[in-house]
Amino acid sequence: MLRIAQTLEAQLRSAMERAFPQAAESALAAGRPLDPQLAPASKPEFGDFQANGALPLAKPLALAPRAIAQAIVLQLALDPAFLELCLEPVIAGPGFINLTLRPELLAAEVAQRLGDPRLGVPSVAEAPGAAAPSAPVIVDFSSPNIAKEMHVGHLRSTIIGDALARVLEFRGHAVLRLNHVGDWGTQFGMLITHLKQVAPQALETADAVDLGDLVAFYRQAKARFDEDEPFQTTSREEVVKLQGGDPLSRQAWQLLCEQSRREFQKIYDQLDIRLDERGESFYNPHLPAVVSDLDAAGLLVVDDGARCVFLEGVSGKDGKPLPVIVQKSDGGFNYATTDLAAIRYRFGATPLGDGAGRVIYVTDAGQANHFAGVFQVAQRAGWIPAGSTVEHVPFGLVQGEDGKKLKTRSGDTVRLKDLLDGAVERCEADLRRRLEEEGRQEEEAFIQHAATTVGLAAVKYADLSTNRITNYQFSFERMLALSGNTAPYLLYAVVRIAGIARKGGDLGGDEGGEAVSDLSFSEPQEWALVRHLLQFDAVIAEVEEELLPNRLCTYLFELSQVFNRFYDQVPVLKADPQARPSRLALCRLTADTLKLGLGLLGIPTLERM
């Protein structure tokens, strides 16, 4: 009901301006037009919307809020367009204005959505006075490190980033999904030096060792680097060779990157994730310009031989401003330099940059201070154009059921591949047990497809349904449950509606039945479902703005609950001939909404489970 809410807000503001023209002039002069404070009603019995704008006017107008509300309602009664939308407003409490939409309007909105593949969600180009967005939105997510396996720590960034990208794309934004992989730095000199001694074939032949062995070699190299000074020296010399373009070093580096890249892609394919890789190495040519730009802007300060930018308003324990080191005392660069180069490039005008209007970084909350510093430096350097935004989307840890960081029994970090495979295996075991209990026979292809779909959906949904800012406890038992706020529960709701069609219910709209424009509803359960279905567009807009996928999860879970109450309490297939088409239409729109909503979370649905 986003469009209706926007129309009502304009009508209420106009009524307030007509009722209190002097207050409207004062507000406009202050650059703040009168605000109706329109919001969804807090309870169904209060109607559809509640306008609280009378209360803040009480003091400047020296009037009781109820008197102000009455004056606004009198003006609304003179607006024919408002009367077409709402029943008579009700003033409640100290001065709240409760608004109930006309039943025929709600029925017409349902009918419109039945023929709309977007289900009433406008694209950004359809907003009043808007043009098609030309500046892309960049979502930076996943970002594993080369020569390391993806682990449970990459789960949240990958899943949250993908969901946000899907919502932004659906809203009509041009989205660049960037994978800022760790493909450069001292670790490569260290690894190449070690491999030259213990497995030289890995530097000459593709896939001579598998990635698991490569990870073990990396750990050995790290241990040697920390304890063996000659090894440190050789590793640093190898880095210099790599940075200088030595053919053998570059070949070895490219082989390592390509091998890791193929392993990462297996995970991305399994999760249906699309990403464009643009690793740290991409920005190497841009690092010197970062330093020269900051120097020209008068921001660089030499401190202990290092070139830094001291942050404003951020101090250490000693009370002194904290620095962002841009160039180390030995002339080398670091993560902050690379991140600054990335921001500079991403907001830079095309064709020398991406020309982005919004850049979103999806990383763990532990990097919040790092990004706050980098963003401040970029802002002060003038690299973020007016009207553009850069945002850090932080998330908490994945914990075990003991509330501690999720680890294997041996204390190692859980490999992401093992975690995903484990979910599918458990789901398959549950499905086979259920089929046996029900005496059902299914083909092996069905079992594998259902288990894979539900298992991966359970992992994704368990993550996305939690407020990303908090930690969450990973539990196969909870996420695979058929009850509660879980993917299986939502998927089963879709399956249940598909079953209505199999039992003879025509969910195809007006084929062979009454036209969708003639919908009518009478039962409270029908109206509750209608109103919930019509909130979908506002929820999507909210996720787009606040970047919180759990808002969509909560909406879909509540929609499933409202639908189940409707279906359990109101006849559908056995309904009277006059009521049956309208109730089947509600079933269809519920299924369409669940499918689209889950799809925006990266979760496909099933016709049977």
C-alpha positions as CSV (number, residue, x, y, z in Angstrom):
1,M,0.0,0.0,0.0
2,L,3.0,2.3,-0.6
3,R,1.3,4.3,-3.3
4,I,-1.9,4.7,-1.2
5,A,0.2,5.8,1.8
6,Q,2.0,8.4,-0.3
7,T,-1.4,9.7,-1.6
8,L,-2.9,9.8,1.9
9,E,0.2,11.6,3.2
10,A,-0.2,14.3,0.6
11,Q,-4.0,14.7,1.3
12,L,-3.4,15.0,5.0
13,R,-0.7,17.6,4.5
14,S,-3.0,19.6,2.3
15,A,-5.8,19.4,4.9
16,M,-3.4,20.6,7.6
17,E,-2.2,23.5,5.4
18,R,-5.8,24.5,4.7
19,A,-6.8,24.2,8.4
20,F,-3.8,26.1,9.7
21,P,-2.3,28.2,6.9
22,Q,-0.1,30.3,9.3
23,A,1.5,27.2,10.8
24,A,2.1,25.8,7.3
25,E,3.8,29.1,6.2
26,S,6.1,29.0,9.3
27,A,7.0,25.3,8.7
28,L,7.8,26.0,5.1
29,A,9.9,29.0,5.9
30,A,11.9,26.7,8.3
31,G,12.4,24.2,5.5
32,R,10.2,21.6,7.2
33,P,6.7,21.2,5.6
34,L,3.9,20.1,8.0
35,D,4.3,16.4,8.8
36,P,1.1,14.3,9.1
37,Q,3.2,11.6,10.8
38,L,1.3,8.9,8.9
39,A,2.1,5.3,9.9
40,P,0.4,1.9,9.7
41,A,-2.2,1.5,12.4
42,S,-0.8,-0.1,15.6
43,K,-3.7,-2.5,15.9
44,P,-6.3,-3.8,13.3
45,E,-9.2,-2.3,15.2
46,F,-7.7,1.1,14.7
47,G,-8.0,0.8,10.9
48,D,-5.3,0.8,8.3
49,F,-3.3,4.0,9.0
50,Q,-2.9,6.4,11.9
51,A,-1.9,10.1,11.5
52,N,-0.3,11.6,14.6
53,G,0.5,15.1,13.2
54,A,-1.9,17.0,15.4
55,L,0.1,16.3,18.6
56,P,3.3,18.3,17.7
57,L,1.2,21.3,16.6
58,A,-0.5,21.6,20.0
59,K,2.2,23.8,21.5
60,P,2.9,26.3,18.6
61,L,-0.9,26.7,18.0
62,A,-1.8,26.8,21.7
63,L,-4.7,24.4,21.0
64,A,-5.6,21.0,22.3
65,P,-4.5,18.1,20.0
66,R,-8.0,16.8,19.6
67,A,-9.2,20.3,18.5
68,I,-6.4,20.3,15.9
69,A,-7.3,16.8,14.8
70,Q,-11.0,17.8,14.4
71,A,-10.0,20.8,12.2
72,I,-7.9,18.5,10.0
73,V,-10.8,15.9,9.7
74,L,-13.2,18.7,8.7
75,Q,-10.8,19.6,5.8
76,L,-10.5,16.0,4.8
77,A,-14.3,15.8,4.5
78,L,-14.2,18.5,1.9
79,D,-11.7,16.5,-0.3
80,P,-13.5,14.2,-2.8
81,A,-10.3,12.3,-3.6
82,F,-9.8,11.5,0.1
83,L,-13.4,10.3,0.4
84,E,-12.8,7.9,-2.5
85,L,-10.0,6.3,-0.5
86,C,-11.2,6.2,3.1
87,L,-14.2,5.8,5.3
88,E,-15.0,8.5,7.8
89,P,-11.9,9.2,10.0
90,V,-12.0,8.5,13.7
91,I,-10.3,10.7,16.3
92,A,-8.9,8.6,19.1
93,G,-7.0,9.3,22.3
94,P,-5.4,12.7,22.7
95,G,-5.6,13.5,19.0
96,F,-4.7,10.5,16.8
97,I,-6.6,10.3,13.5
98,N,-7.4,6.7,12.5
99,L,-8.0,6.0,8.9
100,T,-9.7,2.9,7.3
101,L,-9.5,2.3,3.6
102,R,-12.7,1.6,1.7
103,P,-13.3,-2.2,1.2
104,E,-13.8,-1.8,-2.5
105,L,-10.5,0.0,-2.8
106,L,-8.7,-2.9,-1.0
107,A,-10.4,-5.4,-3.3
108,A,-9.3,-3.4,-6.4
109,E,-5.7,-3.3,-5.1
110,V,-5.7,-7.1,-4.8
111,A,-7.1,-7.5,-8.3
112,Q,-4.4,-5.2,-9.7
113,R,-1.7,-7.3,-8.1
114,L,-3.1,-10.5,-9.5
115,G,-2.1,-9.3,-13.0
116,D,1.2,-7.7,-12.0
117,P,4.4,-9.8,-11.9
118,R,5.9,-7.1,-9.6
119,L,3.0,-7.5,-7.2
120,G,2.6,-3.8,-6.8
121,V,6.2,-3.0,-6.1
122,P,7.2,0.0,-8.2
123,S,10.6,0.4,-9.7
124,V,12.6,3.4,-8.7
125,A,11.9,5.0,-12.1
126,E,8.2,4.9,-11.3
127,A,8.5,7.2,-8.2
128,P,6.9,10.6,-8.6
129,G,9.2,12.9,-10.7
130,A,11.9,10.2,-10.8
131,A,14.0,9.3,-13.8
132,A,15.6,5.9,-14.4
133,P,18.6,5.7,-12.1
134,S,21.8,6.1,-14.1
135,A,24.4,5.8,-11.3
136,P,24.9,2.1,-10.3
137,V,24.8,0.8,-6.8
138,I,27.8,-1.3,-5.8
139,V,27.4,-4.1,-3.3
140,D,30.8,-5.4,-2.1
141,F,30.4,-8.8,-0.4
142,S,31.8,-12.3,0.2
143,S,35.5,-11.4,-0.3
144,P,37.4,-14.6,0.5
145,N,41.1,-14.9,0.5
146,I,43.1,-16.6,-2.3
147,A,44.8,-19.9,-1.2
148,K,42.3,-20.3,1.7
149,E,39.1,-22.2,1.7
150,M,35.8,-20.4,2.3
151,H,34.7,-20.9,5.9
152,V,31.7,-20.2,8.0
153,G,32.9,-16.6,8.4
154,H,32.1,-16.0,4.8
155,L,28.6,-17.3,5.1
156,R,26.9,-14.1,6.3
157,S,28.6,-11.7,4.0
158,T,27.8,-13.9,1.0
159,I,24.2,-14.5,1.8
160,I,23.3,-11.0,3.1
161,G,25.1,-9.3,0.2
162,D,23.3,-11.4,-2.3
163,A,19.9,-10.7,-0.8
164,L,20.5,-7.0,-0.7
165,A,21.7,-7.1,-4.3
166,R,18.6,-9.0,-5.4
167,V,16.2,-6.5,-3.7
168,L,18.1,-3.5,-5.2
169,E,18.0,-5.1,-8.7
170,F,14.3,-5.8,-8.3
171,R,13.7,-2.2,-7.5
172,G,15.3,-1.2,-10.8
173,H,18.8,-0.2,-9.7
174,A,21.8,-1.1,-11.8
175,V,23.8,-3.2,-9.3
176,L,27.5,-4.1,-9.5
177,R,28.1,-7.2,-7.3
178,L,31.8,-7.0,-6.5
179,N,33.9,-9.7,-4.9
180,H,36.9,-7.9,-3.3
181,V,39.0,-11.1,-2.9
182,G,42.3,-11.0,-1.1
183,D,44.6,-11.7,-4.0
184,W,47.6,-9.6,-3.2
185,G,50.1,-9.0,-0.4
186,T,52.9,-10.5,1.7
187,Q,51.1,-13.8,2.0
188,F,51.8,-14.6,-1.6
189,G,55.6,-14.1,-1.3
190,M,55.5,-16.3,1.8
191,L,53.4,-19.1,0.1
192,I,55.3,-19.1,-3.2
193,T,58.6,-19.3,-1.4
194,H,57.4,-22.2,0.7
195,L,55.9,-24.0,-2.4
196,K,59.1,-23.6,-4.3
197,Q,60.8,-25.8,-1.7
198,V,58.1,-28.4,-0.8
199,A,55.8,-28.6,-3.9
200,P,57.3,-26.7,-6.8
201,Q,54.9,-28.5,-9.2
202,A,52.0,-26.4,-7.7
203,L,53.7,-23.3,-9.2
204,E,54.0,-24.7,-12.7
205,T,51.0,-26.9,-13.2
206,A,47.4,-26.1,-12.6
207,D,45.7,-28.2,-9.8
208,A,48.9,-30.1,-9.0
209,V,47.7,-30.0,-5.4
210,D,44.2,-29.5,-4.3
211,L,43.0,-26.5,-2.3
212,G,42.9,-28.4,1.0
213,D,46.6,-29.1,0.6
214,L,47.2,-25.6,-0.4
215,V,45.6,-24.4,2.8
216,A,47.9,-26.7,4.8
217,F,50.9,-25.4,2.9
218,Y,49.8,-21.8,3.7
219,R,49.7,-22.6,7.4
220,Q,53.2,-24.2,7.2
221,A,54.5,-21.1,5.4
222,K,52.9,-18.8,8.0
223,A,54.6,-20.7,10.8
224,R,57.9,-20.5,9.0
225,F,57.5,-16.8,8.3
226,D,56.8,-16.1,12.0
227,E,59.9,-18.1,13.2
228,D,62.5,-18.2,10.4
229,E,64.2,-14.9,9.7
230,P,66.0,-16.0,6.4
231,F,62.6,-17.3,5.2
232,Q,61.1,-13.9,6.0
233,T,63.7,-12.2,3.9
234,T,63.3,-14.6,1.0
235,S,59.5,-14.1,1.2
236,R,59.8,-10.4,1.0
237,E,62.1,-10.6,-1.9
238,E,59.5,-12.8,-3.6
239,V,56.9,-10.1,-3.0
240,V,59.2,-7.5,-4.7
241,K,59.6,-9.9,-7.7
242,L,55.8,-10.3,-7.9
243,Q,55.2,-6.6,-7.7
244,G,57.9,-6.0,-10.3
245,G,56.2,-8.3,-12.7
246,D,58.7,-11.2,-12.7
247,P,57.3,-13.8,-15.2
248,L,57.8,-16.9,-13.0
249,S,56.4,-15.2,-9.9
250,R,53.4,-13.8,-11.8
251,Q,52.7,-17.3,-13.3
252,A,52.8,-18.9,-9.9
253,W,50.5,-16.2,-8.5
254,Q,48.0,-16.6,-11.4
255,L,47.9,-20.4,-10.9
256,L,47.1,-20.0,-7.2
257,C,44.4,-17.4,-7.9
258,E,42.8,-19.5,-10.6
259,Q,42.7,-22.6,-8.5
260,S,41.1,-20.8,-5.6
261,R,38.7,-19.0,-7.9
262,R,37.4,-22.4,-9.2
263,E,36.8,-23.7,-5.7
264,F,35.0,-20.5,-4.7
265,Q,32.8,-20.8,-7.7
266,K,31.6,-24.2,-6.7
267,I,30.3,-22.7,-3.5
268,Y,28.7,-19.7,-5.4
269,D,27.1,-22.1,-7.8
270,Q,25.7,-24.2,-5.0
271,L,24.2,-21.1,-3.3
272,D,23.1,-19.5,-6.7
273,I,25.3,-16.4,-6.0
274,R,26.4,-14.1,-8.8
275,L,29.5,-12.0,-8.3
276,D,32.0,-10.1,-10.4
277,E,35.5,-10.6,-9.1
278,R,37.6,-7.5,-8.6
279,G,40.4,-8.3,-6.2
280,E,42.8,-6.1,-4.3
281,S,45.3,-6.5,-7.1
282,F,43.0,-4.5,-9.4
283,Y,43.7,-1.4,-7.4
284,N,47.5,-1.7,-7.4
285,P,48.0,0.9,-10.2
286,H,45.8,3.4,-8.4
287,L,47.6,3.3,-5.0
288,P,50.2,6.0,-5.8
289,A,47.4,8.4,-6.9
290,V,45.7,7.9,-3.5
291,V,48.8,9.2,-1.8
292,S,49.4,12.1,-4.2
293,D,45.7,13.2,-4.0
294,L,45.7,13.1,-0.2
295,D,49.0,15.0,-0.2
296,A,47.6,17.7,-2.6
297,A,44.6,18.0,-0.3
298,G,46.8,18.8,2.6
299,L,45.6,15.7,4.6
300,L,48.8,13.7,4.7
301,V,51.0,13.9,7.8
302,V,54.4,12.0,8.2
303,D,54.4,10.3,11.6
304,D,57.3,8.0,12.5
305,G,58.2,7.7,8.9
306,A,54.7,6.6,7.8
307,R,52.3,8.8,5.8
308,C,49.0,9.1,7.6
309,V,45.7,11.0,7.8
310,F,44.7,11.8,11.3
311,L,41.0,11.3,11.9
312,E,38.7,14.0,13.2
313,G,36.7,13.2,16.3
314,V,38.3,9.8,16.8
315,S,40.9,9.5,19.6
316,G,42.9,6.8,21.1
317,K,43.3,6.0,24.8
318,D,46.0,8.7,25.1
319,G,43.5,11.3,23.8
320,K,45.4,11.8,20.6
321,P,43.7,11.6,17.2
322,L,44.0,8.1,15.6
323,P,45.7,7.8,12.2
324,V,44.8,6.0,9.1
325,I,48.2,4.8,7.7
326,V,48.2,5.3,4.0
327,Q,51.9,4.4,3.3
328,K,54.2,2.5,5.6
329,S,57.6,3.8,6.6
330,D,59.2,1.3,4.2
331,G,57.1,2.7,1.3
332,G,54.7,-0.2,1.2
333,F,50.9,0.1,1.1
334,N,48.2,-1.6,3.3
335,Y,44.6,-2.6,3.4
336,A,43.5,1.0,4.1
337,T,45.3,2.2,1.0
338,T,43.6,-0.4,-1.1
339,D,40.2,0.4,0.3
340,L,40.7,4.1,-0.3
341,A,41.8,3.4,-3.9
342,A,38.6,1.3,-4.2
343,I,36.3,4.1,-3.0
344,R,38.1,6.6,-5.2
345,Y,37.6,4.3,-8.3
346,R,34.1,3.3,-7.5
347,F,32.8,6.9,-7.2
348,G,35.1,8.1,-10.0
349,A,33.5,9.2,-13.2
350,T,33.3,6.7,-16.0
351,P,35.2,5.5,-18.0
352,L,38.0,5.9,-15.4
353,G,35.8,4.7,-12.6
354,D,32.4,3.1,-11.9
355,G,30.5,6.3,-11.4
356,A,28.5,4.8,-8.5
357,G,25.9,6.7,-6.6
358,R,25.8,4.3,-3.6
359,V,28.4,1.9,-2.4
360,I,27.6,-0.8,0.2
361,Y,30.2,-2.9,2.1
362,V,28.9,-6.1,3.7
363,T,31.5,-7.2,6.2
364,D,31.6,-8.3,9.8
365,A,31.0,-5.8,12.6
366,G,34.7,-6.1,13.7
367,Q,35.6,-4.0,10.7
368,A,33.3,-1.1,11.6
369,N,36.1,1.2,12.9
370,H,38.3,0.5,9.9
371,F,35.6,1.5,7.5
372,A,34.5,4.5,9.5
373,G,38.1,5.8,9.3
374,V,38.4,5.0,5.5
375,F,35.0,6.6,4.8
376,Q,36.0,9.8,6.7
377,V,39.3,10.1,4.8
378,A,37.5,9.6,1.4
379,Q,34.9,12.2,2.4
380,R,37.5,14.7,3.4
381,A,39.5,14.0,0.2
382,G,36.4,14.9,-1.9
383,W,36.1,11.4,-3.5
384,I,32.5,10.9,-2.5
385,P,30.3,13.2,-4.7
386,A,27.5,15.3,-3.2
387,G,24.3,13.2,-3.1
388,S,26.2,9.9,-3.2
389,T,26.5,7.6,-0.2
390,V,28.9,4.9,1.2
391,E,27.5,2.5,3.8
392,H,29.0,-0.2,5.9
393,V,26.5,-3.1,6.5
394,P,27.9,-4.9,9.5
395,F,26.9,-8.3,10.8
396,G,27.5,-10.4,13.9
397,L,29.2,-13.8,14.4
398,V,27.8,-17.2,13.6
399,Q,27.9,-19.0,16.9
400,G,27.5,-22.7,17.9
401,E,24.7,-23.7,20.2
402,D,27.0,-23.1,23.1
403,G,27.0,-19.4,22.3
404,K,30.7,-19.5,21.3
405,K,32.2,-18.9,17.8
406,L,31.2,-21.9,15.6
407,K,34.1,-24.4,15.4
408,T,34.6,-28.0,14.6
409,R,35.1,-30.5,17.4
410,S,38.9,-30.3,16.9
411,G,38.6,-26.5,17.3
412,D,39.1,-25.6,13.6
413,T,37.0,-23.1,11.7
414,V,34.1,-24.8,10.0
415,R,34.5,-25.1,6.2
416,L,31.6,-23.5,4.4
417,K,31.4,-26.5,2.0
418,D,31.0,-28.9,5.0
419,L,28.4,-26.8,6.6
420,L,26.2,-26.6,3.4
421,D,26.7,-30.3,2.6
422,G,25.7,-31.1,6.2
423,A,22.5,-29.2,5.9
424,V,21.5,-31.0,2.7
425,E,22.4,-34.4,4.2
426,R,20.3,-33.8,7.3
427,C,17.4,-32.6,5.2
428,E,17.7,-35.7,3.0
429,A,17.6,-38.0,6.1
430,D,14.6,-36.2,7.4
431,L,12.8,-36.4,4.1
432,R,13.5,-40.1,3.7
433,R,12.2,-40.8,7.2
434,R,9.1,-38.8,6.6
435,L,8.4,-40.6,3.3
436,E,8.7,-43.9,5.1
437,E,6.4,-42.8,7.9
438,E,3.8,-41.6,5.3
439,G,4.2,-44.7,3.1
440,R,5.1,-42.4,0.1
441,Q,7.2,-43.5,-2.9
442,E,9.2,-40.8,-4.6
443,E,11.8,-40.9,-7.3
444,E,15.4,-40.4,-6.3
445,A,15.6,-37.2,-8.4
446,F,12.8,-35.7,-6.4
447,I,14.4,-36.6,-3.1
448,Q,17.7,-35.1,-4.1
449,H,16.2,-31.9,-5.5
450,A,13.9,-31.4,-2.5
451,A,16.6,-32.1,0.0
452,T,19.1,-29.7,-1.7
453,T,16.5,-27.0,-2.0
454,V,15.2,-27.2,1.5
455,G,18.6,-27.7,3.1
456,L,20.3,-24.7,1.5
457,A,17.1,-22.6,2.0
458,A,17.2,-23.4,5.7
459,V,20.8,-22.2,6.0
460,K,20.1,-19.0,4.1
461,Y,16.9,-18.2,5.9
462,A,18.2,-18.9,9.4
463,D,20.9,-16.3,8.7
464,L,18.7,-13.7,6.9
465,S,15.8,-13.9,9.4
466,T,18.1,-12.8,12.2
467,N,18.8,-9.1,12.6
468,R,22.2,-9.0,10.9
469,I,23.7,-6.7,13.5
470,T,23.4,-9.4,16.2
471,N,25.2,-12.7,16.6
472,Y,23.1,-15.8,15.9
473,Q,23.4,-19.4,17.0
474,F,23.7,-22.0,14.2
475,S,21.4,-25.0,14.8
476,F,20.5,-27.6,12.2
477,E,17.6,-28.8,14.3
478,R,16.0,-25.3,14.6
479,M,16.6,-24.2,11.0
480,L,15.2,-27.5,9.5
481,A,12.0,-27.5,11.7
482,L,8.7,-27.5,9.9
483,S,7.3,-25.1,12.4
484,G,8.3,-21.6,13.5
485,N,10.1,-18.9,11.6
486,T,12.0,-21.3,9.3
487,A,12.5,-21.8,5.6
488,P,10.8,-25.2,5.7
489,Y,7.7,-23.6,7.2
490,L,7.5,-21.0,4.5
491,L,8.2,-23.5,1.7
492,Y,5.5,-25.8,3.1
493,A,3.0,-22.9,2.9
494,V,3.8,-22.6,-0.9
495,V,3.4,-26.4,-1.2
496,R,0.1,-26.2,0.6
497,I,-1.3,-23.6,-1.8
498,A,0.0,-25.7,-4.8
499,G,-2.0,-28.6,-3.3
500,I,-5.2,-26.5,-3.6
501,A,-4.7,-26.3,-7.4
502,R,-4.0,-30.1,-7.5
503,K,-7.3,-30.6,-5.7
504,G,-9.2,-28.7,-8.4
505,G,-8.9,-25.1,-7.3
506,D,-8.4,-22.7,-10.2
507,L,-5.6,-20.4,-9.2
508,G,-5.1,-19.0,-12.7
509,G,-7.0,-15.8,-12.3
510,D,-10.1,-15.2,-14.4
511,E,-9.8,-18.3,-16.6
512,G,-13.2,-20.0,-16.5
513,G,-14.2,-18.0,-13.5
514,E,-15.3,-14.5,-12.5
515,A,-13.1,-11.6,-13.5
516,V,-10.6,-10.6,-10.8
517,S,-12.1,-7.1,-10.9
518,D,-15.2,-8.5,-9.3
519,L,-13.5,-9.7,-6.1
520,S,-15.4,-9.4,-2.9
521,F,-14.6,-10.4,0.7
522,S,-16.7,-10.7,3.8
523,E,-14.9,-12.7,6.5
524,P,-12.5,-11.1,9.0
525,Q,-9.8,-13.7,8.0
526,E,-10.1,-12.7,4.4
527,W,-9.6,-9.0,5.2
528,A,-6.7,-9.8,7.5
529,L,-5.0,-11.6,4.6
530,V,-5.9,-8.9,2.1
531,R,-4.3,-6.2,4.3
532,H,-1.1,-8.2,4.9
533,L,-0.7,-9.0,1.2
534,L,-0.9,-5.3,0.3
535,Q,2.0,-4.4,2.7
536,F,4.5,-6.2,0.4
537,D,5.6,-3.1,-1.5
538,A,6.2,-1.1,1.6
539,V,8.3,-3.9,3.1
540,I,10.5,-4.1,0.0
541,A,11.1,-0.3,0.0
542,E,12.0,-0.6,3.7
543,V,14.6,-3.3,3.0
544,E,16.0,-1.2,0.2
545,E,16.5,1.8,2.5
546,E,17.5,0.1,5.7
547,L,19.4,-2.9,4.3
548,L,17.9,-5.3,6.8
549,P,16.7,-8.5,5.1
550,N,15.2,-9.8,8.3
551,R,12.3,-7.3,7.7
552,L,11.3,-9.2,4.6
553,C,11.7,-12.6,6.5
554,T,9.4,-11.4,9.3
555,Y,6.8,-10.2,6.7
556,L,6.8,-13.5,4.9
557,F,6.6,-15.5,8.1
558,E,3.7,-13.5,9.3
559,L,2.0,-13.8,5.9
560,S,2.3,-17.6,6.1
561,Q,0.7,-17.5,9.6
562,V,-2.2,-15.2,8.4
563,F,-2.8,-17.4,5.4
564,N,-2.8,-20.6,7.4
565,R,-5.4,-19.1,9.7
566,F,-7.5,-18.0,6.7
567,Y,-7.3,-21.4,5.1
568,D,-8.0,-23.3,8.3
569,Q,-11.0,-21.2,9.3
570,V,-12.6,-20.3,6.0
571,P,-13.8,-22.7,3.3
572,V,-12.0,-22.3,0.0
573,L,-12.6,-25.4,-2.2
574,K,-16.0,-26.0,-0.6
575,A,-16.9,-22.3,-0.5
576,D,-20.2,-21.0,-2.0
577,P,-19.8,-20.4,-5.7
578,Q,-19.9,-16.6,-5.2
579,A,-17.1,-16.6,-2.6
580,R,-14.9,-19.3,-4.1
581,P,-13.2,-17.3,-6.9
582,S,-12.2,-14.5,-4.5
583,R,-10.8,-16.9,-2.0
584,L,-8.9,-18.7,-4.6
585,A,-7.5,-15.4,-5.8
586,L,-6.2,-14.8,-2.3
587,C,-4.5,-18.2,-2.3
588,R,-2.9,-17.4,-5.7
589,L,-1.7,-13.9,-4.5
590,T,-0.3,-15.4,-1.3
591,A,1.7,-18.0,-3.3
592,D,2.9,-15.4,-5.7
593,T,4.0,-13.1,-2.8
594,L,5.8,-15.9,-1.0
595,K,7.6,-17.0,-4.2
596,L,8.7,-13.5,-5.1
597,G,9.7,-12.7,-1.5
598,L,11.7,-15.9,-1.0
599,G,13.2,-15.4,-4.5
600,L,14.5,-12.0,-3.4
601,L,16.2,-13.8,-0.5
602,G,17.8,-16.2,-2.9
603,I,15.5,-19.1,-2.0
604,P,13.7,-21.1,-4.7
605,T,10.4,-22.7,-3.9
606,L,8.9,-26.2,-4.5
607,E,5.6,-27.5,-5.6
608,R,5.9,-30.6,-3.4
609,M,7.9,-31.5,-0.3
